[in-house]
């Protein structure tokens, strides 16, 4: 257990922390782009779907980033723990931070007298974050390029923004701001599967 805590501490300091700062900055900038006071449920969902969902890309995609340095990669592979354990610890930390920051932002919206159902909107936002992050992780694991890991989910995001639900069906990202969160379960399941496959493939590779 002590070794796992040490892995988590090193990852937090050298890998996750910079992306946490970027994620926090996104949450701080969002109210400047679009007002977050006294919003109805539709406009609240718009902020969460369009802006806060990007946290999934920012926080989850870089879990393989330390291995960009060949020396670090070989050092990790030489240790007793499998590299998969490192990935699982990193993704657990990233998801934990994602939960905390999304909950914090929702609490901030509630304090601004925004009208929405807290738990369903938390579930919907997390589902979109997990899907976008999972898409990036899977792409990164296959191509072994962090730029592609960021690019693929961003292209999907742009595609959703431009084409609408007609073409993407149950995997449309912005269904919550259309007043429907029933399809978010497909995003959550698909995102979780992509994370699992991405980590498994990267570990074997």
N, C-alpha and C positions, 0 to 999 in steps of 0.2 A: 504493500500500500504506500509506503514511504517513497518508493521509486516512482510510482504513478503520480504522486503529488509533486514530485520534483519535475517530472515531464510536463505536468500541467503548469507549473510555475514558470518554467523556461518558455513554454509556448505562449503563455499570457504576456510575458515581458517582451519577447523578441518577435512574435508573429501576430498575435491577436490584437495587442494593444493599439498599434497604429490604425488598424481597421476599425477598432472601437471608436477612436477619435473621429474618424471620417463619418461613421454612422451617427455619432452624437451631433456632429456639425450639420448633417443632413436634417436631423430633427430640429435643430436651432434655426436653420435657414428656411424650412418649410413655412413657418408662420409669416415670414417676410414675403414669401411668394404669394401666399393665399391666406387671407384672414382666417383665424381659427376661433373666433368668438361667436357665440349664439348661432351656431350652424344647425340646420336640420339634418336628418339622418342621411339624406342623399348627398349633401355637400361634405358631410363628415366622411362618408364612404369614399367619396372622390379623392379626398386628401390621403386616405389610407391606401387605396388601390393604386393611385398614380404616383405618390411620393414615397410613402413609408415602405411600400413593398420592395423598393430598391435596396433596402437594408439586407435582404436575402443575398443579393449579389455581392454587396460590399463585405459582409461578414463571413459568409459560408464558403465562397469560391476559393479563397487563398489557403485552404487547409494543406495543400501540397507544396506551398511556396518555399518552405525551408529547404526542400530537396532540390531547388534550383541551383543551390551551391553543391557541387559534387563532393566536396570534403565533408559537408554535413550529412549528405546522403549516405556515404560510406561509413561515417561514424555511427549513425543511427542503425544501419544494417549490422554493424559489428556488436551491438549491444545484445543483452540477453532477451529483452522483450522484442517481439516481432514488430515490424514497421506498422502493421495493421493496428496494433495497440496504440501507437502514437497517433494514428489517424482518428481512431475512435475517441481518444481523449480530446483531441483538437476539435472534432465536430461536436462533442458534448459541451465543451466550453463555449463554442460559437453559438450553439442553439440556446444555451443558458443565458448568454448575454442578449441574444435576440429576444427572448421571452421578457427579460427585464426591461429592455429599452422600449419594446412595443407596449408593455403594460404601463410604463412611465408616461409614454406619449398619450395613451388613451386616458390616463388619469388627468393629464394636462388638459385634454380636450373637455373632459367632464368639468374641470374647474372653470373652464371658459363658457359654461352653460350650453354646451353642444348637446343635442338630443340624439341619443343612439342607445342601442342595447349593448352593454359592455362586453359580455362574454361572446355573443355571436360575432361581434365585430373583431374581437381579439382572435377568435378562431379563423375568421375569414382572412385577416391580415397575415397571420402566421402561415396559413396554407399557401398564400401567394408567395410569401418570402421563401418558404421551403421549396416550392416548385422552381422558382427562378434560381435559387441557390443550387438545387439539385441538378438543374440543367447545366449550370456552369461547371459544377464538380465533375459531372459525367464527361462533358466536352474536354475539360482540362486533363482528366485521367487518360483519355484516348489519344489526344493530340500532343500532350505533354508541353503545353504552351499556355502560360497564364493569360496572355492577351486574347487567345481564342476562348478561354474559360470565361472571360468577361464579355466578349463580343457576342457569343451565341445567345445567352439570355437577353442581352440588350436588343439584339435583332428581333427576337421573339416578342419582347416588350413593344417594340416599335410596330411590329406586324399586328399585334393585338390593338394597338392604339389607332392604326390606320384602317384595318379591315372590319373590325367589329365582330360580334358573336356569330354572325352568319356563316363565316368560313371556319372558325375555330371551335365552334360548338361548346362542349363541356369543358374545354381547356382554355376558354377565354378568360383572361386575367382580371378583367374589370367588371365582373358580374355583380359584385356587391354594390357598386354605385348605380346599378340598374335595378336595385331593390331585391336581388336574389342571391342568397349565399348557398343554395342547395348544391351548386356545382363545385363549390370549393373543396368538397371531399375528394373529387377527382384530382384536383391540383395537389392536395396533401398526399394522397396515396402515390401518385406519379412522382412527386418530388422526393418522397422517402425512398421509393424504389431506385430512383436515379442516384441518390446519395449512396445507398448500399452497394449498387452495382459499380459505381465509380470508385469507391474505396476498395472493394474486392478486386477489381481489375487492376487498379494502381498497385495494390499490395503484391499481386502475382507478377505484375510486369517488372 
